């Protein structure tokens, strides 16, 4: 739990997580317009980088997808490799 000094940080972090969850839900529905809006507020965690990479993949921006997914992978998000392999099959 957060003490008074940490409250703003906790609120911001929970907002980022909520936006990231909303973005992921929107992407599952193929609602890329709302996904983009939520991702802008999703923070800079490795999971947010991964989600932005998935978004870029969905909108066929493979250059951005590779960049985001490689960064997420380098920060420990192993599932990024799966999409990177898919991009390599599509965008040679």
C-alpha positions, -999 to +999 in steps of 0.1 A: +000+000+000+010+036-005+019+061+021+012+098+016+044+106-002+039+077-025+002+083-032+007+103-065+031+076-078+006+049-069-022+067-086-002+073-117+010+036-118-025+023-114-038+047-141-011+034-164-020-002-157-057+005-162-049+022-195-027-007-206-054-032-197-080-012-216-056-010-246-051-048-246-089-053-244-094-029-273-068-048-294-085-081-287-116-065-302-096-052-331-105-017-319-072-001-329-085+035-326-092+031-288-062+009-283-040+037-296-056+062-273-051+040-242-016+031-252-006+067-251-014+067-214+000+032-207+034+042-193+069+029-203+070-005-186+083-035-206+047-046-208+037-013-223+065-015-249+052-050-258+016-038-261+027-009-284+046-035-305+015-056-308-005-025-317+020-016-344+019-052-357-019-051-359-018-019-379+010-034-401+037-008-391+064-035-389+093-011-384+078+003-352+066-031-342+101-045-344+116-016-325+090-018-296+091-056-295+129-058-294+130-032-266+104-052-247+123-084-253+155-068-241+137-059-209+125-094-203+092-098-221+099-132-237+066-135-257+078-105-278+100-130-297+069-149-310+056-118-327+090-108-340+092-142-357+058-136-372+069-102-385+099-118-401+076-142-420+054-114-432+079-085-438+110-099-453 
